[in-house]
Amino acid sequence: MKTEKNKVTIKIPRSLYENLGKIIASGGFNSVTEFIVYVLRDLISSRSVKKEPSLSQEEIDLIKKRLKSLGYL
């Protein structure tokens, strides 16, 4: 189980947070935080010098579930 010591708070404008909440409401994400983490990981992976480990089967299944809920699968 992960502890809160592994997390930090990032401040964004409230209007941005509220707009993201509206956008993700039907996108398969459970929260704005989950969406932001997903987007930032994707951004980092596309620009990263240090290669991160490949996705776990659980992460792959979650991505497939999201893609299906968005109508891509």
N, C-alpha and C positions, 0 to 999 in steps of 0.2 A: 504494500500500500504506500502510495506517495504521500509525503507530508507537505504541509504548506510552506516549509522552508525551501522547497524546490520551485516556488512560484514568486513572481513579483507583480506589482500593479503598474499598469501603463495607462496614462490618462489620455483620453481623446475627447474632442468636442461632443457634448451631449447630442447635438443635432445629428452628427455622424452616427453615433451609437443608435439613436432612434431610427434613422434611415436604414441602417444595417438590419435592425430588428424586423422592419417591414419586409425587407428583401428576402431574408432567410426564413421567414415564417412558413413558406411552402417549399423550401429548398432542401429539406432533409437534415438540417443542422438543429441541434437542441438548444443552442444559445449563441449569442453574438460572440462570446469568448471562444467557443468551439470553432466558429467560422473564422475568426481572426487568426487563431492558432493554425488552422488549416491553410489559410492564404499565405501567412508568413513562412510556414514550412515549405510550401510550394515555391515561393519566391527564393528562399535561401537555397533550396535544392537545385534550382536552375542556375544559380550564380556561385554556388559554393566551390571553393578550391578543395576543401577537405570533403571527401566522399563519405556520406553517412551510410550506415548499414541499410540493407534492403528492407522492404516492408514486411511486417509479420503477416501471417495468414489472417489474423483478426483485423488488421488494418485494411488488407485487400478486400475482405468481406464487407467492411464498413463502406469503403469507397464504392463497391459494386451496388450496395444498398442505396447509397446516395444517388448514384447515376441512374438507377432504376426509378427512384422516386422522382427524378427530374425528367424521365421519359427517354433517356439515352439508351437504355437496355431493355 
